[in-house]
Amino acid sequence: MQTKTASPLSLYLCFLGVTLLALVLARAAFWVFIAPSLADPFGADCLRAFYIGFRFDARLAALVTLPVAAIASIPPLARGLHRHSRLFAGCYFAVFFLLAVAYAVDFGFYAYLGVRLNSVLFELLQDLSEARDMVLQSYPVLAITLGVLAASLLCAFVFYRLARIPLAPSPSRTRRTVGWLFGFVVFALAVYGQISTNFFPLRWSHAYFSTKGPVIALGLNPVQNLYDTYSLSASGSYSMAEAKAAYPFMERYLGVDKPSPANASVLNYDRTLPGRAQERPNIVVIIMESLAFPKTSLAPGNADPTPELKKLRQNSLYFSRFFANSRTTARAVFATMTGIPDVNEPGTGSRNPFVADQRIVANEFTGYRKYYMIGGNTSWANIRAVLSHNIDDLHILEEGTWKADNVDVWGISDYDLFREANETLAGLDGAQPFLAVIQTAGFHKPYTVPPTPGFKALPLSPETQKNYGFESEDEYNSLRYSDFSLGEFLRLARQAPYYENTVFFIFGDHGLNDKTGNMTAGYEACGVAPWHVPMFIHAAPALAARLGIPLGTASGMPCGQVDIFPTAAGLAGIPYTNRTLGRDLFDHRFDDERLVLISGKSSDGIRLIQGDYCYSDMLGAHLLTRLSDPKGEDLSTSIPDRFKEMQQIMDDMNETAKYMLFNNKRTGPSPR
C-alpha cells in the first residue's frame, strides 16, 4: 500500500486551514451566544459582521501558523517536522490552550460587560484575589477548564497527525518557487485582511460599521481587540475629582438643563434645545485641509493666494477668530463631528476603541439624508468608526466609489471630489433635505496638482514666500489649487437646484507651523498659527435673510470646530440634545462669554482664547498676550487677575473635555 505524502506547502495550508476553522467555529459559537440580543441574527448586518470577523480570524490564523510556514519553507527543518511531531504538537497544544483560554475569557467578559475582550481585563486583574473569587463564584470554572483542555488537545492532535504525514519528494526549483510565492500571497492577504487599492489594512474600525453594539461585537476578534486596546484605558486619563471641581463653571458656561448635585457619580451636561427655525435647509459642511489663516488672502500680504476665499468673505458671515481645537486632521475631524476637543492620549480619539461610541448632534438630523464624502479612505486614522458607529443611515462616499482616479496617496483631487460631490447632491430628488460633510486632502504633501482646465500654476516670489511662509512653490500652488477647487464647487452649486435651500459651513481642519511675516508679535508669541483657520457660513441671500445670517459681515467672537454642528442644528431647526462643549454661535445667551480651548497632543501645549486675549501653557511656560499686540508683551504680571482667571478656565475646560471623551456615549454616560 502506497504511503500518502504531502508537499511542505500543502502541509502549511492544511495547518492554516485547521487553525482558521477552529477560530471560525469559535466565532459561530459566539454568534449563537449573542443571538438573543441581535434584532435579526441572519440579517445583512450580521452576515457582514461575520465576514469581517472571518477576515480577522484569517489574520490571527496566519500569524499563529507563521512558525509552521518558516519551518516548511526550509527543507531540513521540514523533514525534522515529521521526526519531532510529538514535540511540535506539544508546542502547538500550548498555543491552542492560550487561544482557548482567551476565547473562554472573552465569552465571560462579554456576558459581564457586554463588550469583547479588551484591556479592561488588566484593570479587573489588579486585585487578583477579588477577581479570582468573582470568577469562581460566577462561572462553572471546572466545566470551562475541561472544555478548554479538550479543544486544545483536539487541535494539537490534528496538528500531530498532519505532522506525521511524510514529505513528498522535492519538486523542481521552478515549481517550488511558484508554490511558495502562492503561499506567500495567501499569507500576506490573510494578514492584510482585504483586497483593496488603498494602503489601509483591515482595522478594528471596519467592525464599527453598525450603530448596534452586538453587531460590532460579532465582527471583532477578541485576541486582536485585546492587542488593539493594550495601551489604552477604558476610563481614560480623566480625573473625576478634577471634573467635579470644574463642574460649577462648566454647567453655567454650557447652560446645563439640570445641574448634577455635588455627590453625583455621573456628571450631567445635557442641554435639550428646541428647533429654532421652521425651515429644514440642507447643510453642507466643508473641511478644508491645512487651511491656515496666515497663508490665505484673508491675512495681510502682498499677494492673493486664495482669491475664492476672498470672494467668499464678501458674501458670507465670516469668523475671523475661529480655531481648530486640536492639531492634526484626525483630531480636527473628531472634534468637529463629536463636539469634544480631541484630548485623547496617546494617539487621536479616532484611534481609541473606548471613545468610538459618542452621542453626536449630526445624528439628530432626523429626516435628513446623511453623507460623508472624502477623496481618500475613512480607514485613515480609524475615523470610519466615529462616523459609521454614531450616525444612523450614513452614506460614506470614499476612495473606490468615485469616477475619478486617485492622484496620490490621499485619493482623488480636490477638484474631482468637489465636482462629483456636487453631482451627487444635485442628483437628489429634493424630497427630503440632506446633511453632507465634504473633507478635502489636496493641500498636503506631496502637494499634487494634476492638470486641470482653468487652473495655471504661478511662480512664487521671494516676497510672497516670506510674507505667507510658503516652504516651496509646490506648496503655494497646492493651496491655490485647493482654493480654485472650492470656487468651482460653489460655482456649480449655484447652478444646482439645492443651492437656494442650503447653508454651507466652510473652514480648515488645522493651521500650520510655518513662520510667516504677516502676523502680529502678540499672535506669534502665543503660538496659535497651527490652529488658526478661517470659517464661513454661506447661503443664498433669500435663505440667509430668513435664517438671520448676516452675509457680508465679519464676527470676531472666538469659536471653534466643536460649535459647528450645534450651530448647524440651530439653523436647520433641529431639536437636539447636546452633551458636549459645542454651542450654537447664534445662541445669543452666550455672546458675552465665548471661549476656545486649544488642546490636543501634550507636546503642543494648551491655550485658551477669550476675546483678544490668549493664555498659553507651552510645556510649563505660562503666557498671557493680546493677539493684536504689535509688541507681543506678556501681560501675566500686569493683569494677574485675568491671567489667573483664564488659567483656571482653561484647566476646567480641559478636564471637562477629558471626562466627556469617555462619558458622552449614545446610551448615556457610563459609570466608572
C-alpha positions in Angstrom: 0.0 0.0 0.0 1.4 3.3 -1.0 2.0 5.8 1.8 0.4 9.2 1.5 2.8 12.1 1.1 2.4 15.9 1.1 4.4 18.8 -0.1 5.6 21.3 2.6 3.3 24.0 1.0 0.2 21.8 1.2 1.0 20.8 4.8 1.3 24.5 5.7 -2.0 25.3 4.1 -3.6 22.4 6.0 -2.2 23.8 9.3 -3.5 27.2 8.3 -6.9 25.8 7.4 -7.3 23.8 10.6 -6.5 26.9 12.7 -8.8 29.1 10.8 -11.6 26.5 11.1 -11.2 26.4 14.8 -11.4 30.2 15.0 -14.4 30.4 12.8 -16.2 27.7 14.9 -15.5 29.8 17.9 -17.0 32.8 16.1 -20.0 30.8 15.2 -20.4 29.8 18.8 -20.2 33.4 19.8 -22.9 34.2 17.2 -25.2 31.7 18.9 -24.3 33.1 22.3 -25.3 36.6 21.5 -28.2 35.7 19.1 -30.9 36.8 21.7 -29.5 40.3 21.6 -29.5 40.6 17.8 -32.6 42.1 16.2 -32.1 39.9 13.1 -29.4 37.2 13.7 -29.2 36.3 10.0 -29.8 39.8 8.6 -27.4 41.6 6.2 -25.6 43.4 9.1 -24.9 40.2 10.9 -23.7 38.5 7.8 -21.4 41.4 7.0 -20.1 41.4 10.6 -19.4 37.7 10.4 -17.5 38.2 7.2 -15.4 41.0 8.7 -14.7 38.7 11.7 -13.7 35.9 9.4 -11.0 38.2 8.0 -9.8 39.0 11.5 -9.7 35.2 12.2 -7.8 34.6 9.0 -5.2 37.2 10.1 -4.8 35.5 13.5 -4.6 32.0 11.9 -1.9 33.2 9.6 0.1 34.7 12.5 -0.3 31.7 14.7 0.9 29.3 11.9 3.8 31.6 10.8 6.3 29.3 12.6 4.9 26.4 10.5 5.4 28.4 7.3 9.0 29.2 8.3 9.7 25.5 9.1 8.1 24.2 6.0 10.0 26.5 3.7 13.4 25.2 4.8 13.8 21.5 3.6 16.0 20.3 6.5 13.6 21.7 9.1 10.6 20.4 7.1 11.9 16.9 7.3 12.5 17.3 11.0 8.8 18.2 11.5 8.0 14.5 10.8 10.7 13.2 13.2 9.7 15.6 16.0 6.0 15.5 15.5 5.3 15.0 19.3 7.4 18.0 20.3 5.7 20.0 17.6 2.2 19.0 18.7 3.1 19.8 22.3 4.2 23.3 21.4 1.0 23.9 19.5 -1.0 22.5 22.3 0.3 25.4 24.4 -0.6 27.8 21.7 -4.1 26.5 21.3 -4.5 26.4 25.1 -3.7 30.1 25.3 -6.1 30.9 22.5 -8.9 28.7 24.0 -8.4 30.5 27.4 -8.6 33.9 25.6 -11.8 32.9 23.9 -13.3 31.4 27.1 -12.4 34.7 29.0 -13.9 36.6 26.1 -17.3 34.8 26.5 -17.4 35.6 30.2 -16.1 39.1 29.6 -19.0 39.8 27.1 -21.5 38.2 29.5 -20.3 40.5 32.3 -19.6 43.8 30.4 -21.4 43.5 27.1 -18.2 44.0 25.0 -15.5 41.8 23.5 -12.2 41.2 25.4 -10.2 44.3 25.8 -7.6 46.0 28.1 -10.2 46.4 30.8 -9.2 42.9 31.7 -5.9 44.2 33.1 -7.8 46.7 35.3 -10.0 43.9 36.6 -7.0 41.8 37.4 -5.4 44.5 39.6 -7.0 42.8 42.6 -6.2 39.2 41.9 -8.0 37.8 45.0 -11.2 39.7 44.2 -11.0 38.7 40.5 -10.4 35.0 41.5 -13.4 34.9 43.9 -15.7 36.6 41.4 -14.8 34.1 38.6 -15.1 31.1 40.9 -18.5 32.3 42.2 -19.9 33.4 38.9 -18.8 30.8 36.3 -18.6 27.0 36.0 -14.8 27.1 36.1 -14.3 23.3 36.2 -16.5 22.7 33.1 -14.9 25.6 31.2 -11.4 24.3 32.1 -12.3 20.8 30.8 -13.7 22.3 27.6 -10.6 24.4 27.1 -8.3 21.4 27.6 -10.5 19.2 25.3 -10.5 21.8 22.5 -6.7 22.4 22.8 -6.0 18.6 22.8 -8.2 18.1 19.7 -6.4 20.9 17.8 -3.0 19.6 18.9 -3.9 16.1 17.9 -4.9 17.2 14.4 -1.6 19.1 14.1 0.2 15.9 15.3 -1.5 13.8 12.6 -0.6 16.3 9.9 3.0 16.5 11.1 3.2 12.7 10.8 2.5 12.8 7.0 5.7 12.1 5.2 7.0 14.8 2.8 6.8 14.2 -0.9 10.0 14.2 -3.0 11.1 17.8 -3.6 9.7 19.2 -6.9 11.7 21.2 -9.3 13.1 24.5 -8.2 10.6 26.3 -10.5 7.6 24.5 -9.1 8.8 25.0 -5.6 9.3 28.7 -6.2 5.9 29.2 -7.7 4.3 27.2 -4.9 5.9 29.3 -2.2 5.1 32.5 -4.0 1.5 31.4 -3.9 1.8 30.5 -0.2 3.3 34.0 0.5 0.4 35.7 -1.3 -2.1 33.7 0.8 -0.3 34.6 4.0 0.0 38.3 3.0 -3.7 38.6 2.1 -4.7 36.9 5.3 -2.6 39.3 7.4 -3.5 42.4 5.4 -7.1 41.5 5.7 -8.5 42.8 2.4 -8.0 43.3 -1.3 -8.0 47.0 -1.8 -6.4 49.7 -3.9 -5.6 51.8 -0.8 -2.8 51.5 1.8 -5.0 50.6 4.7 -5.2 47.1 6.0 -8.1 45.6 7.9 -8.6 47.6 11.1 -10.9 47.4 14.2 -12.9 50.3 12.8 -14.1 48.1 9.9 -16.2 46.3 12.5 -17.8 49.5 13.7 -19.9 49.9 10.5 -23.1 49.5 12.6 -24.6 51.6 15.4 -25.6 48.4 17.2 -23.2 47.1 19.9 -23.9 43.3 19.4 -23.3 43.6 15.6 -20.0 45.3 16.2 -19.1 42.5 18.7 -19.8 39.9 16.2 -17.3 41.5 13.8 -14.4 41.8 16.3 -11.7 39.2 17.2 -11.1 39.1 20.9 -7.3 38.5 20.6 -6.8 41.3 18.2 -9.2 43.6 20.2 -7.1 42.9 23.3 -4.0 43.8 21.3 -5.6 47.0 19.8 -6.6 48.2 23.3 -3.5 47.0 25.2 -2.0 50.5 25.8 -5.4 52.2 26.3 -7.6 52.5 29.3 -11.4 52.3 29.3 -11.6 55.0 31.9 -9.1 57.3 30.1 -6.8 59.8 31.8 -9.5 62.0 33.2 -9.8 62.7 36.9 -13.4 62.5 38.4 -12.3 64.9 41.2 -11.0 67.5 38.7 -14.1 67.1 36.5 -16.2 67.7 39.6 -14.2 70.8 40.6 -14.6 72.2 37.1 -18.4 71.5 37.0 -19.8 74.6 38.7 -18.2 76.8 36.0 -18.9 74.4 33.1 -22.6 73.8 33.9 -23.1 77.6 33.9 -21.0 78.2 30.8 -22.8 75.5 28.8 -26.3 76.3 30.2 -26.9 72.7 31.5 -30.7 71.9 32.0 -30.4 70.1 35.3 -27.0 70.5 37.1 -25.7 67.5 38.9 -25.6 67.5 42.7 -22.3 67.7 44.4 -22.3 64.0 45.3 -23.2 62.8 41.8 -21.3 59.8 40.4 -22.0 60.8 36.8 -22.0 64.4 35.7 -24.8 65.8 33.6 -24.1 68.2 30.7 -27.4 67.7 28.9 -28.9 70.7 27.1 -32.1 69.8 25.2 -32.7 72.5 22.6 -35.8 73.0 20.6 -35.7 73.8 16.9 -35.3 77.5 16.4 -36.2 77.8 12.8 -39.3 76.5 10.9 -37.3 75.6 7.8 -35.3 72.5 7.0 -32.4 73.7 4.9 -29.8 71.4 3.6 -26.5 71.6 5.4 -23.1 71.2 3.7 -20.0 71.1 6.0 -16.7 71.5 4.1 -13.5 70.7 6.0 -10.5 72.1 4.0 -7.1 70.5 4.5 -4.5 72.7 6.2 -6.4 76.0 5.5 -4.0 78.1 7.7 -5.3 81.6 8.1 -1.8 83.3 7.8 -1.3 81.7 4.3 -4.6 82.9 2.9 -5.7 86.1 1.2 -7.6 87.0 4.4 -4.3 87.7 6.1 -2.2 90.9 5.4 0.1 90.5 2.4 1.2 91.4 -1.0 -0.3 88.6 -3.0 -3.6 86.7 -3.4 -3.1 83.0 -2.7 -6.8 82.3 -2.1 -9.0 84.6 -4.3 -12.0 82.4 -3.9 -11.9 82.7 -0.1 -11.7 86.5 -0.5 -14.8 86.4 -2.6 -16.5 84.2 -0.1 -15.6 86.7 2.6 -17.7 89.3 0.8 -20.9 87.3 0.6 -20.8 85.1 3.8 -20.7 85.5 7.5 -17.0 85.3 8.2 -15.5 84.3 11.6 -12.0 85.8 11.9 -11.2 84.1 15.3 -12.1 80.6 14.5 -9.7 78.0 15.8 -9.2 74.3 15.4 -9.5 72.7 18.9 -6.7 70.3 18.2 -3.8 69.8 15.8 -3.8 67.1 13.0 -6.6 66.3 10.7 -7.8 63.3 12.6 -8.2 65.3 15.8 -9.9 68.1 13.9 -12.4 65.7 12.3 -13.1 64.1 15.7 -13.7 67.5 17.4 -15.9 68.6 14.6 -18.1 65.5 14.4 -18.3 64.9 18.2 -18.2 68.4 19.7 -15.4 67.4 22.1 -11.8 68.6 21.7 -9.7 65.6 21.0 -7.7 65.5 24.1 -7.1 61.7 23.9 -3.6 60.5 24.7 -1.8 58.6 23.3 -3.0 58.9 19.8 -6.1 60.5 18.4 -9.6 59.8 19.8 -10.5 58.1 16.5 -7.8 55.5 17.1 -9.2 54.6 20.5 -12.0 52.0 20.5 -13.0 53.1 24.0 -14.2 56.5 22.8 -15.6 55.3 19.5 -19.1 55.4 21.0 -20.3 59.1 21.0 -23.6 60.9 21.1 -23.2 63.5 18.4 -25.5 66.2 17.1 -25.1 65.1 13.5 -27.1 62.0 14.3 -30.1 64.1 15.4 -30.8 65.4 11.9 -33.9 63.2 11.7 -35.4 63.0 8.3 -32.2 64.1 6.6 -30.1 62.1 4.1 -26.6 62.0 5.5 -23.4 61.9 3.6 -19.7 61.9 4.3 -17.5 62.5 1.3 -13.8 62.2 1.2 -11.4 61.7 -1.7 -9.3 59.1 0.2 -10.4 56.4 2.6 -12.1 56.7 6.0 -9.9 53.8 7.3 -7.3 56.6 7.7 -6.9 57.1 11.5 -9.8 54.7 12.0 -12.1 57.7 11.5 -14.6 55.3 9.9 -15.7 54.1 13.4 -16.5 57.7 14.6 -18.7 58.1 11.6 -20.4 54.8 10.9 -21.0 53.8 14.5 -22.5 57.1 15.6 -24.6 58.4 12.6 -27.6 56.3 11.6 -28.0 55.6 7.9 -24.8 57.5 6.9 -23.6 57.1 3.3 -19.8 57.2 3.1 -18.5 58.1 -0.3 -14.8 57.5 -0.4 -12.0 56.0 -2.5 -13.3 53.4 -4.8 -16.8 55.0 -5.2 -15.6 57.9 -7.3 -15.4 58.0 -11.0 -12.1 59.9 -11.0 -8.8 58.1 -10.5 -6.6 58.7 -7.5 -3.9 61.3 -8.0 -1.8 60.4 -4.9 -1.9 58.7 -1.5 -4.8 61.0 -0.4 -7.1 59.8 -3.2 -8.8 61.8 -5.9 -8.0 65.5 -6.4 -10.0 68.2 -4.6 -11.3 69.4 -7.9 -12.7 66.0 -8.8 -14.0 65.5 -5.3 -16.0 68.7 -5.4 -17.3 68.2 -8.9 -18.5 64.6 -8.0 -19.9 65.8 -4.6 -21.9 68.4 -6.4 -23.1 65.9 -8.9 -24.3 63.6 -6.1 -26.1 66.4 -4.3 -27.6 67.9 -7.4 -28.9 64.4 -8.3 -31.0 64.0 -5.2 -34.8 64.3 -5.7 -35.3 67.1 -3.2 -38.0 65.1 -1.4 -36.0 65.4 1.9 -33.2 67.6 3.0 -29.6 66.4 3.2 -26.6 66.8 5.5 -23.3 66.4 3.7 -19.7 66.6 5.0 -17.0 67.1 2.4 -13.4 66.6 3.5 -10.6 67.7 1.2 -7.0 66.5 1.4 -5.2 68.2 -1.5 -3.3 70.9 0.3 -1.0 68.3 1.9 2.4 66.8 0.9 3.1 65.7 -1.7 1.2 68.8 -3.0 -0.1 67.1 -6.1 -1.6 69.5 -8.7 -3.0 67.5 -11.6 -3.6 69.2 -15.0 -7.0 70.9 -14.6 -8.9 73.1 -17.1 -8.8 76.7 -15.9 -6.0 76.4 -13.4 -2.5 77.6 -14.1 0.5 77.3 -11.7 2.2 80.6 -10.8 5.8 81.3 -9.8 6.4 82.1 -6.1 8.2 85.3 -5.5 10.6 85.7 -2.6 8.4 88.4 -1.1 5.3 86.2 -1.1 7.2 83.3 0.2 8.5 85.3 3.2 5.2 87.0 4.0 3.0 83.9 3.9 5.5 81.3 5.0 5.3 79.0 2.0 8.1 76.4 2.0 8.1 75.9 -1.7 6.4 76.8 -5.0 4.6 73.4 -4.9 3.0 74.2 -1.6 2.0 77.7 -2.8 0.3 76.3 -5.9 -1.3 73.4 -4.0 -3.1 75.9 -1.7 -4.1 77.9 -4.8 -5.4 74.7 -6.4 -7.4 73.8 -3.3 -9.0 77.3 -3.3 -9.7 77.1 -7.0 -11.4 73.7 -6.5 -13.6 75.2 -3.7 -14.5 78.0 -6.1 -15.5 75.5 -8.8 -17.8 73.7 -6.3 -19.6 76.9 -5.3 -19.9 77.9 -9.0 -21.5 74.5 -9.8 -23.6 74.6 -6.6 -25.1 78.0 -7.5 -26.4 76.4 -10.7 -27.9 73.4 -8.9 -31.5 73.3 -7.5 -30.3 72.6 -4.0 -28.3 75.8 -3.6 -31.2 78.1 -2.7 -32.1 75.9 0.3 -28.6 75.1 1.5 -26.4 76.5 4.3 -22.6 76.0 3.8 -20.1 75.8 6.6 -16.5 76.2 5.2 -13.5 76.0 7.5 -10.0 74.5 7.8 -9.1 71.4 9.7 -6.0 73.0 11.2 -3.3 75.6 10.6 0.4 75.2 10.0 3.6 75.8 12.0 5.4 77.8 9.3 6.8 81.2 10.3 5.1 84.0 8.4 5.8 87.7 8.2 2.2 88.9 8.2 1.0 88.4 11.8 1.5 90.5 14.9 4.1 89.9 17.6 1.3 89.0 20.1 -0.1 86.4 17.7 3.4 84.9 17.3 4.2 85.0 21.0 1.0 83.0 21.8 1.9 80.5 19.0 -1.6 79.9 17.7 -0.8 79.7 14.0 -1.1 75.8 13.9 -4.8 76.2 14.9 -6.0 79.4 13.4 -8.2 78.8 10.4 -10.9 80.9 8.7 -14.6 79.9 8.9 -17.5 81.0 6.7 -21.3 80.4 6.9 -22.6 80.9 3.4 -26.1 80.7 2.0 -28.2 82.2 -0.8 -29.3 85.7 0.2 -33.0 84.9 0.5 -32.4 81.9 2.7 -29.8 83.8 4.8 -32.3 86.6 5.4 -34.9 84.1 6.6 -32.5 82.4 8.9 -30.9 85.5 10.2 -27.4 85.0 8.7 -25.9 88.5 8.1 -24.0 88.0 4.9 -21.1 90.2 4.1 -20.2 90.8 7.7 -17.5 89.5 10.0 -17.5 88.3 13.5 -14.6 88.5 15.9 -16.1 86.2 18.5 -13.8 83.3 19.4 -15.3 80.0 18.3 -14.1 76.6 17.1 -14.9 73.3 15.4 -16.9 72.0 18.4 -19.5 74.7 17.6 -20.2 73.6 14.0 -23.0 71.1 14.4 -24.8 72.8 17.3 -24.9 75.9 15.0 -26.0 73.9 12.0 -28.8 72.2 14.0 -30.0 75.6 15.2 -30.1 77.0 11.7 -31.9 73.9 10.5 -34.5 74.0 13.3 -33.5 70.6 14.6 -34.4 69.8 18.2 -31.4 68.1 19.7 -29.7 67.1 23.0 -26.1 68.3 23.4 -23.7 66.8 26.0 -20.5 68.3 24.6 -18.5 71.6 24.7 -20.0 72.9 21.4 -22.5 75.8 21.5 -24.7 77.4 18.9 -23.0 80.5 17.5 -26.4 82.1 17.1 -27.5 81.5 20.7 -27.2 85.0 22.0 -27.4 83.9 25.6 -23.6 83.2 25.4 -22.4 86.2 23.4 -20.7 87.7 26.4 -18.7 84.6 27.1 -17.3 82.9 24.0 -14.1 80.8 24.6 -12.0 78.5 22.6 -9.9 75.7 24.2 -6.9 74.7 22.1 -5.6 71.3 23.2 -4.5 68.0 21.8 -1.2 66.3 21.9 0.7 67.1 25.1 3.7 68.3 23.1 1.6 71.1 21.6 0.9 72.7 24.9 -2.6 74.1 25.7 -4.2 77.5 25.1 -7.4 79.5 25.8 -8.7 82.3 23.6 -11.0 84.8 25.2 -11.8 87.8 23.1 -8.4 89.3 22.0 -6.6 87.6 24.9 -4.7 84.3 24.6 -3.5 82.4 27.6 -0.9 79.7 26.8 0.8 76.9 28.7 3.6 75.8 26.4 5.1 72.9 28.4 5.1 74.8 31.6 5.9 78.3 30.1 2.8 80.4 31.0 2.0 83.4 29.0 -0.8 85.9 28.6 -0.8 88.1 25.5 -3.2 90.0 23.3 -3.4 88.6 19.8 -3.4 92.1 18.2 -0.5 93.4 20.3 2.3 94.6 17.9 4.9 94.2 20.6 3.8 90.7 21.9 4.0 91.8 25.6 3.5 89.2 28.3 0.6 90.5 30.5 0.7 87.9 33.1 2.1 90.2 35.8 0.4 93.5 34.7 -3.1 91.9 34.8 -2.7 89.0 37.1 -6.4 88.6 37.8 -7.2 87.9 34.2 -4.2 85.6 34.0 -5.3 83.5 36.9 -9.0 83.5 35.7 -8.0 82.3 32.2 -5.7 79.7 33.6 -8.5 78.3 35.8 -11.0 78.3 32.9 -8.5 76.6 30.7 -8.0 73.9 33.3 -11.7 73.5 33.8 -12.5 73.1 30.1 -9.6 70.7 29.5 -10.6 68.4 32.4 -14.2 68.5 31.3 -13.2 67.6 27.7 -11.2 64.6 29.1 -14.3 63.5 31.1 -16.7 64.0 28.2 -14.5 61.9 25.9 -15.3 58.8 27.9 -18.8 59.7 29.1 -20.6 61.0 26.1 -22.0 57.6 25.0 -25.1 57.3 22.8 -26.8 55.3 25.5 -25.9 57.7 28.3 -22.9 58.3 30.5 -21.3 55.1 31.7 -20.2 54.7 35.4 -16.6 54.2 36.1 
